[in-house]
């Protein structure tokens, strides 16, 4: 019989979390987007002086950009919100990356359709009130990551929408191509 209670586990988890810099990826279950997004986080989002190990909480579902945009009834956005609450509240993630990609079997639409769904998804995730920054990205057929939109929480607690402007992602072009040697 397991006698461990939740109150015994929580301090253990909190101590472990301090060693990591958590990010939350809310994306499609399609594995083709995983590596480019991990490289994007490491090379474009994490500050160069960060000493903690990067940890990525992955919240995945088929065509999740359409689900969060309210354009699919495949699953409930509420289920994904509950998963995001764990990432934000228990792991301390402050940044969410919402991902859509070309050739998605779970959300069959054009690349422009995905970008519209990503923008609408950012609004859904922003309304959850869990993250200080939410970045919407699109992964094209060449596995390039393009920032579509970004929301940032200001110090006064108000959200700021920066459509297609990668404010703190990078000063360079918002297209990101992971190293072909590591992307395969």
Order of alpha helices (4+ residues) and beta strands (2+ residues): alpha-beta-alpha-beta-alpha-alpha-beta-alpha-beta-beta-beta-beta-alpha
